[in-house]
Amino acid sequence: MSDLLAKEFDTYRPVLLGAAYRVVGSMTDAEDVVQETWLRWAAADRTEVRDTRAYLVRITTRLALNRLRQQKTQREQYVGPWLPEPIATTSEAEDPAAVAEVADSVSMAMLVVLETLSPLERAAFVLREVFDLPFAEIAETLGRSETAVRQLAHRAREHVHARRPRQTVDKARHAEVTASFLERATQGDFEGVVALLAPDVLLVSDGGGKKSAALRPIQGAEKVTRWLFGVLRREQDKSFAYRFMTVNGEQALVTYMDGELDNVSFVELDESGLITDFYVVRNPDKLTGFPALNQLG
């Protein structure tokens, strides 16, 4: 019986990981949440469960919301900006297939937008927009009235839609602009880099106090370029290697210095092909699932 129960639960694991990851922004925490969901499911009275998937998603979201609230002090003490943990599809997690499925479905840009929501708005958005649960079930999950949940979901949806780009740039154009940016930056072409940036471009770098990074977001084409060139000057004695990888379902730039993994960066473009956002994750605790340079072909 326990083997059958575990097998049934595993069929829902990617869905549950996706729910937890969207709420907490960390695959490590998401896996812990899903493990706790399994323990509760194994001990639950399942005779009255009509929809197993919805039931497990509700448990997972509730546990993820608790985890997010527990992280509040940790987030407040975090050094510099906090970015979500990117997922490498090569992750050596307990269930790499499930992790890979999640990695292909949740973009870094979406996670960054979700970070701007309140915990309850975030949970309501995930349950309604991603899993299409009825408002009555969401209300039960969050311990709020149905009217309050409708308001939460509406505010979250409006906020997310306002922050997401109206048009997406195709992958070929994205790769072309990213490669051009990289070439101009490594050649020291200051004006050439500025020309690729939107005037109000935003750069957010996350070192977590363990790697050097900007302690607050940097906005403006020339300010961002000066910061990037300053980093390149400080690291000019090191050897650089770059690889383009699909991370969180989008193209990311993975950088190695002296053969060691240094950062994973995401570049967002507007409909005209200008770079509007940089997200640079340098905190090594968030990059443990990425391959070493000598593992790449």
N, C-alpha and C positions, 0 to 999 in steps of 0.2 A: 504493500500500500504506500509506504513512504517513497519508494522508487517511482511509482506512478505519479504521486503528488509532486515530487521534485521535477519529473519530466514535464508535467503540465505547467508548472511554474516557469520552467526554463523557456517555454514557448512565448511567454510574456516578458521575459527579461529585457529584450531590446526596448520595448515600449516603456517599461518601468525606468530603465536607465535614462531614456530620453526625457521622461517627465522629471526625474530627480535632477538631471544635469541642467535642464532649463531653469529650474528653480534655484539651485545652489551655485551653478557656474563652475563646479569642480568635479572632475570625474572620480577622484579619490573619495570625496564625500558622497557622490551619487552612488558609488558601489557600496559604500557602508550603509546608505539608506535602503538600497535594494536588499541587502543581506538582512537588515532588520525587518523589512517587509516580509521576507521569506519566513523568518522566525514567527512572526505574528500570524501569517497565513497557515503555517503548519500547526499552530495551536488553536486556530479559530474553529468555530462551529460553522461549517460550510453548507449545512443543509438548507439554509434560508438564503444563500447567495444565488441571485438570479442571473447576474452578468459578472462572470469572474474577472474579465478584463477591466471593466469599470470599477469594480470593487477594489482590485489591486492598485489601480491608478489612484483612487481616492486615498488609500492607505499610504501609498508612496508619496503623494503630494503633501499629505498632512505631516509625515515624518520629515520630508525635505524642508517644509516650512519651519518646523521646529529647529532643524539643523541650521537654517539660515538665521534664525533669531539668536541661536547660540553663538553664531559667528560674529555677532554685532561688535562685541568688545575687541575681538581679534582684528576685525576690519578697521575699527577706529584707531588701533595702535599700529596699523600697517604703515610701513615707510613708503611714502609716495603713492601714486595712483595704483588702484587694484584692477587688474584685468582678469577676465575669466581664463580658465586653464584650457589651452588648445589641445585637441585630441589628435594624436597620430594614429592612423589606421593600422600601424604596425605595433600598437600597444600590446604589452605582454600582460594584459589583465586576465582575471579569472575566466572571462568569456570574451576572447578577442573578437569573435564574430559579432557579438552584440555591440561591443564598443565601436567596431568599424561601421555598423549600421547607424549608430547615433552620430558618429563623426561625419557621416555624409549628409546628415539631415539638419544640423544646427550650425548656422554660420556664425563666425565671430562677430560680425556686424549686428546680427540679431541679439546675441548674448549681451553685447555692450548696451544695446537699447533696453533690454530687460533689466539690466543693472540699475537703470534710472527709475524703475518703478518701485513702489513700496512692496514689502513682502506679500501682503494680501493681494495687491493688484497683480503682482507677478504670478501668484498661484491661480488667481481667477482667470487671468489671460491664458495660461497654459491649459487649464482644464476646459475652458470654453473654446478658444480659438484652435488649439492643437488637437484636443481629444473630443470636442463637441459634446461635452456632458451637459445634461439639462441643468438649468439654474437651480432647481430644487436640490439636486444632488451636490452641486458645488456649495450651496448654502450649508448643507449638512456637513460637508467636508471641512469647511472653514469656520463653522460655528457662528455664522452670521445669518441675518434674515435674507430671504430671496430678493427683496427690494434692494438691500445693501449690496448684495452680490452683483445684481444687474448694474448698479452704479459703478462698482469697482471694475467690472469687465468693460463697461463703456469707456470709462476714463483711461484704462490701460490700452484699449484698442485705439482710441483717438491719439494717445501719446505715441504709441508704436508706429502708427501710420504716418504721423507727422515727422517722425525721425528717420523712417526708412526712405531710401531713394525712390523716386517715382519711376525711374527707368533703370534697368540694369545693363551694364556694358557686357558684350559677349566676351567669352574667355580668350579668344584670339586677340582682341583689342586690349584686354586687360594684360595679357602676357607681353604684348608689344610695348605698352607704356611702362610696365614694370622693368622690362629689360633696358629700355632707353634711359629710365631714371637711374638704374644701377650703373650703366655705362658712363653717364655724365657725372654721377657722384664720384666714382672711382677715378675719373680723369680730372677731377677738380674744377669742373665747369659749373661755376656758381650760377651764372645767369641761365645756363641751360637747364639746371635743376629747377630754378624758380619758375621758368616758363612752363614746366610740367605741373606746377602746383596751382590749385585754386587759391584765390586771394585770401580766403578765410580758412585755409587748410588747418586741420587740427592734428597734432601729434601727441599720443599718449604712450608713455613707456613705463613698464613695470619691472623694477629690479628687486622689489621686496626687501630692500636693505642689504641684499647679498651681492648684487651687481650694480654698478653705477647706472643711474637713469635719472631723467629729469624728475624733480620732486613735485612738479605740477604740470598739467597739460600745457603745451606750447601752441599758440595760434598765430597764423600769418605766414605767408610764403617765405619772406626773407628771414624771419625769426627761426622758422623750422629748418631752413637750409643752413643757417649759421650753426645751429645746434648739431645738425648732422655732420657738417664739415669739421666741427670741433671734435666730435667723436672719432672721425676718421684720422684726424691729426694725432690724437692721443694714442691711437692704436696703429700708427703707421709702421712700426717696427714688427708687427705681427703679420703672419701669412693669413690671407683670407681665402675662404672657399664658400661658394654659394650653391645652393640647390633649390630648384623650384619643386614643391611638393603640394599635393592636394591635402589640405588640412581643414577639418570642419566643412567639407564639401566645397571649398574654394581654394584658389591658388594662393600659396603662402611662400615667402622667401625664408629659407632656413640657412642661417649663417654660422660658419665654423671659423674659429680663430686659433691658429697654431694647432689645428687638428681637433680642437675641442668645441663642442656645441656651444654657441654663444647666445643666439636668440632665434625666435620665430616671429616674423613680421607679416602683417596683413596690410594691404594697400586697397583703399576703396576709391572708386572713380565716380564722377558724375556723368550725366548723359553725353557731355561734350568730350569726355576722355581726360579731364583734368583730375588730379589726385586731390581728394577732399579729406581723407583721413588716413593716418598711420596708426597702427596698433603694434607696439613692439614689446614682446614678452621676453624678458631676460632672467627672471627669477628661476633658478635651476630647479627648484622644487616643483615647478609647473611644467617642466620639460623632460621629465624622466622617461616618457614613453617614446621619445624620438631616437632614431638610430645614431650611432657614432659615425664619424666620417669614414672610418675604415670598413664600415658595413655597407657602404654605398658603392654602387658600381661606377 
